[in-house]
Amino acid sequence: MKVLVAGVGNVLLGDDGFGVEVAGRLGAAPLPDGVRVADFGVRGVQLAHELLDGYDGLVLIDAVRLGDPPGTLSIIEPETWAEHAAPVPDAQDLARRGCSR
């Protein structure tokens, strides 16, 4: 089994650098065979390319506001991610808000 553990986040935004810091610490620890830990920061395209290498599993480590006390660890399964994700505006939404070029 091949698993990618990806730390994501922007270290310039305080607690948003949480995933990056965890990836750095995990990367220095002994890991089971088939587990790769990497800091992807804000490089989502690089993460997408890495996933093309055929992983069986992906663990994303990031700070997310869920309304729990700071320091609470949560597991968000793919089936429930839509409940927690912020809506992403499409081009029409941006144009209606006057954000088009």
C-alpha positions in Angstrom: 0.0 0.0 0.0 1.3 3.5 -0.9 0.1 6.4 1.2 0.9 10.1 0.9 0.7 12.3 4.0 0.6 15.9 2.8 1.0 18.9 5.0 -0.7 21.9 3.5 -1.2 25.5 4.5 0.4 28.9 4.4 3.1 29.5 7.0 2.6 33.2 6.7 -0.9 32.9 8.1 -0.1 31.7 11.6 -2.0 28.5 12.5 -2.6 27.9 8.8 1.0 26.6 8.8 0.0 23.7 11.0 0.0 21.1 8.3 3.4 22.2 7.0 4.9 22.0 10.5 3.4 18.6 11.2 4.8 17.3 7.9 8.2 18.5 8.8 8.2 16.7 12.1 6.7 13.5 10.7 9.2 13.5 7.9 12.0 13.3 10.5 10.5 10.3 12.2 10.7 6.6 11.1 7.8 5.8 8.8 6.3 2.5 7.7 7.2 1.2 4.2 5.0 2.8 1.5 4.3 6.0 3.5 5.6 9.3 2.0 5.3 12.6 4.0 5.7 15.9 2.2 5.2 19.6 2.8 3.1 21.0 -0.1 2.3 24.3 1.5 0.1 26.2 -0.9 1.3 24.3 -4.0 -1.9 22.5 -4.8 -0.9 21.8 -8.4 2.3 20.1 -7.2 0.2 18.0 -4.9 -2.1 17.0 -7.8 0.9 16.0 -9.9 2.2 13.9 -7.0 -1.1 12.1 -6.7 -0.7 10.9 -10.3 2.1 8.6 -9.1 -0.6 6.1 -8.0 -1.2 6.4 -4.2 -3.7 4.1 -2.5 -4.4 6.7 0.2 -4.1 10.3 1.0 -3.9 12.1 4.4 -4.1 15.9 4.3 -3.0 17.7 7.4 -4.3 21.2 7.7 -5.9 23.6 10.2 -9.6 23.9 9.6 -12.3 25.9 11.4 -15.0 23.5 12.5 -16.2 25.4 15.6 -14.3 23.2 18.0 -11.8 24.5 20.7 -8.3 25.2 19.4 -6.1 22.1 19.3 -9.0 19.7 18.6 -8.0 17.0 16.1 -10.7 16.0 13.7 -11.0 13.5 10.9 -13.0 14.7 7.9 -14.0 11.8 5.7 -14.3 12.5 1.9 -18.0 11.8 2.1 -18.6 14.7 4.6 -16.0 17.2 3.2 -18.7 19.2 1.4 -20.3 19.9 4.8 -17.1 21.7 5.9 -15.7 23.2 2.7 -16.2 26.9 1.9 -18.1 27.4 -1.4 -15.7 28.2 -4.2 -17.1 31.0 -6.5 -17.2 30.2 -10.2 -16.5 32.8 -12.9 -20.2 33.9 -13.1 -20.2 34.6 -9.3 -17.0 36.7 -9.6 -18.4 38.6 -12.6 -21.6 39.4 -10.7 -19.5 40.8 -7.9 -17.5 43.0 -10.3 -14.3 40.9 -9.9 -13.8 40.2 -13.6 -11.1 41.8 -15.7 
